[in-house]
Amino acid sequence: MTSTWTEPANTPLALLLLGQGTDPASERGVDCPGDLPAPSDPDLVARATAAKAALGDRVFVLGHHYQRDEVIQFADVTGDSFKLAREAAARPDAEFIVFCGVHFMAESADILTTSAQKVVLPDLAAGCSMADMAVLGQVETAWDQFTDLGIEGDIVPVTYMNSSADIKGFVGRNGGVVCTSSNAKRALDWAFEQGQKVFFLPDQHLGRNTAVLEMGLTLDDCVLYDPHKPNGGLTAEQLRDAKMILWRGHCSVHGRFTVESVREVRERVPGVNVIVHPECRHEVVRAADQVGSTEYIIKALEAAPAGSAWAVGTELNLVRRMALEHPDKRIMFLDRAVCYCSTMNRIDLPHLVWALEELVAGRVPNQITVDPDTAKYARVALDQMLALP
């Protein structure tokens, strides 16, 4: 059985989600400096190819799974955020790391690479709404509250890879660890060996899903800390009793999926397998057949038998790419509406061409740097993750 990819219907938000225009609410909210090539320029592919060839081994291009195909074709390595940061660190001879992803990913690459290497983000407006939801000042205020209650010594902070460098630095300073969607359980197991409670940043859904579905905790063991409410919207008793203090953050893409999406696709496609990312809401994950990281989803679809049907709850660029790569399977987007990551889609071929041609000309555009003190403690938290059993 073969299938043809059908693009989900556009919504009024579609143009913004395609990365066109300026999004003042994005992580950096800025336009890219310089003169970008026109998106309609028929020579863009040739220009990118020529610039990359001119740079040779001096440049290493990383492409996140959620990037557009027009960008992915020039990536030396594709993967999730942590895999790409590790790949950057494994290329010490590459003078330039061009990170086709979002800002926090480029920060992690800068932390893990040498001081001689320069990390470039083709568009500074490529941020992450989830990372923006945990602001250092707010997190420090919450920690001060825990200290005032006398529970700070019982709490181990754990931050998802999808967080800013200063949040990773905060976690490193306070004896915590970074996690990914694929090793969150291992990170939480380690954290509970160090203390009685976990302060999980910034994605409430990954924290809740891992704690309840993989570790045997209950929903009552988890409380949601809202930085926009006095004392996080929680009583002293709730904070003292909780085992998981979840930050009120989420992914704007994965948060769109609903139980209704799952119900609708099951009615429409009998026998469909529903597979979702653990950044999805708890009730969606419970309604799905499988849940796992981006890499898990890719491997599951690759191993699936021909003729099987799959509804996938993650970013559209990846789902579409998998559908086109596996025409013998029926792979579809879980929701009928378009669901691009708007800031990830800021990185397009014109921005990549501009960045590469600037490097050829001897100019380093949009270099991402993390201050030494923040990088030191963020590296502590990242190294702790690497040391997890």
SULZI-V319445 format. One record per backbone hydrogen bond with DSSP energy under -0.5 kcal/mol. CO is the residue of the C=O (numbers start at 0). NH is the residue of the N-H. E is the energy in kcal/mol with one decimal. If there is no record, write none. Layout:
# SULZI-V319445
{{CO & NH & E} {CO & NH & E}}
This chain:
# SULZI-V319445
{{4 & 6 & -0.5} {8 & 337 & -1.4} {10 & 13 & -2.2} {12 & 16 & -2.4} {13 & 17 & -1.5} {14 & 19 & -1.7} {15 & 18 & -2.0} {21 & 23 & -0.7} {22 & 25 & -2.0} {33 & 35 & -0.7} {37 & 40 & -2.1} {40 & 43 & -1.5} {42 & 46 & -2.8} {43 & 47 & -2.7} {44 & 48 & -2.5} {45 & 49 & -2.4} {46 & 50 & -2.5} {47 & 51 & -2.5} {48 & 52 & -2.1} {49 & 53 & -2.3} {50 & 54 & -1.7} {51 & 55 & -1.7} {54 & 57 & -2.0} {55 & 58 & -1.4} {57 & 95 & -3.3} {59 & 61 & -0.5} {59 & 97 & -2.1} {60 & 75 & -2.6} {60 & 76 & -1.3} {61 & 99 & -2.9} {62 & 78 & -1.4} {63 & 66 & -2.2} {67 & 70 & -1.0} {67 & 71 & -2.5} {68 & 72 & -1.9} {70 & 73 & -2.1} {71 & 74 & -1.9} {76 & 62 & -2.5} {78 & 64 & -1.6} {79 & 83 & -2.2} {80 & 84 & -2.0} {81 & 85 & -2.4} {82 & 86 & -2.3} {83 & 87 & -2.3} {84 & 88 & -2.0} {85 & 89 & -1.5} {87 & 90 & -1.6} {90 & 93 & -1.8} {92 & 94 & -0.6} {94 & 117 & -2.4} {95 & 59 & -2.1} {95 & 97 & -0.6} {96 & 98 & -0.8} {96 & 119 & -3.3} {97 & 61 & -2.7} {97 & 99 & -0.8} {98 & 100 & -1.4} {99 & 63 & -2.4} {101 & 104 & -0.8} {101 & 105 & -1.7} {102 & 106 & -2.2} {103 & 107 & -2.0} {104 & 108 & -2.0} {105 & 109 & -2.1} {106 & 110 & -2.3} {107 & 111 & -1.9} {108 & 112 & -1.3} {113 & 116 & -1.3} {117 & 96 & -2.8} {118 & 367 & -2.7} {119 & 98 & -2.9} {119 & 121 & -0.6} {122 & 125 & -1.9} {124 & 126 & -1.7} {125 & 102 & -2.1} {127 & 131 & -2.0} {128 & 132 & -0.8} {129 & 132 & -1.2} {130 & 133 & -1.3} {132 & 134 & -0.6} {134 & 137 & -0.5} {134 & 138 & -2.3} {135 & 139 & -2.8} {136 & 140 & -1.8} {137 & 141 & -2.1} {138 & 142 & -2.3} {139 & 143 & -2.2} {140 & 144 & -1.8} {141 & 145 & -2.2} {142 & 146 & -2.2} {143 & 147 & -2.5} {144 & 148 & -1.7} {145 & 149 & -0.6} {145 & 150 & -2.3} {145 & 151 & -1.0} {146 & 149 & -1.2} {150 & 153 & -1.8} {150 & 154 & -0.6} {151 & 154 & -1.1} {153 & 195 & -1.1} {153 & 196 & -2.3} {154 & 156 & -0.5} {155 & 198 & -1.9} {156 & 176 & -1.4} {157 & 200 & -2.7} {158 & 178 & -2.1} {160 & 162 & -2.4} {163 & 167 & -2.0} {164 & 168 & -2.6} {165 & 169 & -2.1} {166 & 170 & -2.3} {167 & 171 & -2.5} {168 & 172 & -2.4} {169 & 173 & -1.3} {170 & 175 & -2.9} {171 & 174 & -1.2} {176 & 158 & -2.0} {178 & 160 & -2.1} {179 & 183 & -0.6} {182 & 186 & -2.3} {183 & 187 & -2.5} {184 & 188 & -2.8} {185 & 189 & -2.2} {186 & 190 & -2.4} {187 & 191 & -2.6} {188 & 192 & -0.9} {189 & 192 & -0.6} {189 & 193 & -0.9} {190 & 193 & -0.8} {190 & 194 & -1.8} {196 & 155 & -2.2} {197 & 199 & -0.7} {197 & 244 & -3.3} {198 & 157 & -2.7} {198 & 200 & -0.5} {199 & 246 & -2.5} {200 & 159 & -2.6} {201 & 203 & -0.9} {202 & 206 & -1.8} {203 & 207 & -2.8} {204 & 208 & -3.0} {205 & 209 & -2.1} {206 & 210 & -2.2} {207 & 211 & -2.7} {208 & 212 & -2.0} {208 & 213 & -0.5} {209 & 213 & -1.4} {209 & 214 & -0.9} {210 & 216 & -2.3} {211 & 215 & -0.5} {217 & 220 & -1.1} {218 & 221 & -1.3} {220 & 242 & -2.5} {220 & 243 & -2.3} {222 & 224 & -0.6} {222 & 245 & -3.2} {223 & 225 & -0.7} {224 & 226 & -0.7} {224 & 247 & -1.9} {225 & 228 & -1.9} {228 & 231 & -2.2} {229 & 232 & -2.2} {230 & 233 & -1.4} {231 & 225 & -2.2} {234 & 238 & -2.1} {235 & 239 & -2.2} {236 & 240 & -2.3} {237 & 241 & -1.7} {242 & 197 & -2.3} {243 & 222 & -2.6} {243 & 245 & -0.8} {244 & 199 & -2.4} {245 & 224 & -3.7} {246 & 248 & -2.0} {248 & 203 & -2.2} {250 & 254 & -2.2} {252 & 255 & -1.5} {253 & 256 & -0.9} {257 & 261 & -1.5} {258 & 262 & -2.7} {259 & 263 & -2.8} {260 & 264 & -2.0} {261 & 265 & -1.9} {262 & 266 & -1.9} {263 & 267 & -2.0} {264 & 268 & -2.5} {268 & 271 & -1.8} {271 & 273 & -0.5} {272 & 274 & -0.6} {272 & 310 & -2.8} {273 & 288 & -2.1} {273 & 289 & -2.0} {274 & 312 & -2.9} {275 & 291 & -2.1} {276 & 279 & -2.0} {280 & 284 & -2.4} {281 & 285 & -2.3} {282 & 286 & -1.2} {283 & 287 & -1.1} {284 & 287 & -0.6} {289 & 275 & -2.1} {292 & 296 & -2.7} {293 & 297 & -2.3} {294 & 298 & -2.3} {295 & 299 & -2.5} {296 & 300 & -2.3} {297 & 301 & -2.2} {298 & 302 & -2.0} {299 & 303 & -0.8} {304 & 307 & -1.8} {307 & 329 & -2.7} {308 & 272 & -2.6} {309 & 311 & -0.6} {309 & 331 & -3.0} {310 & 274 & -2.4} {311 & 313 & -1.0} {311 & 333 & -2.2} {312 & 276 & -1.7} {314 & 318 & -1.7} {315 & 319 & -3.0} {316 & 320 & -2.1} {317 & 321 & -2.6} {318 & 322 & -2.1} {319 & 323 & -2.2} {320 & 324 & -2.0} {321 & 325 & -1.4} {325 & 328 & -1.9} {326 & 2 & -1.7} {327 & 306 & -2.9} {328 & 330 & -1.0} {329 & 309 & -3.4} {329 & 331 & -0.5} {331 & 311 & -2.8} {335 & 8 & -1.1} {338 & 315 & -1.3} {339 & 341 & -0.9} {340 & 344 & -2.1} {342 & 345 & -1.5} {343 & 346 & -1.3} {345 & 347 & -1.0} {347 & 351 & -2.2} {348 & 352 & -3.0} {349 & 353 & -2.5} {350 & 354 & -2.4} {351 & 355 & -2.5} {352 & 356 & -2.8} {353 & 357 & -2.1} {354 & 358 & -1.8} {355 & 359 & -2.1} {356 & 360 & -1.7} {357 & 362 & -2.7} {358 & 361 & -1.4} {362 & 364 & -0.8} {365 & 120 & -1.9} {366 & 368 & -0.6} {367 & 118 & -0.5} {370 & 374 & -2.8} {371 & 375 & -2.3} {372 & 376 & -1.8} {373 & 377 & -2.6} {374 & 378 & -2.3} {375 & 379 & -1.2} {376 & 380 & -1.8} {377 & 381 & -2.4} {378 & 382 & -3.1} {379 & 383 & -1.9} {380 & 177 & -1.5} {380 & 384 & -1.5} {381 & 385 & -2.1} {382 & 386 & -1.4} {384 & 387 & -1.6}}
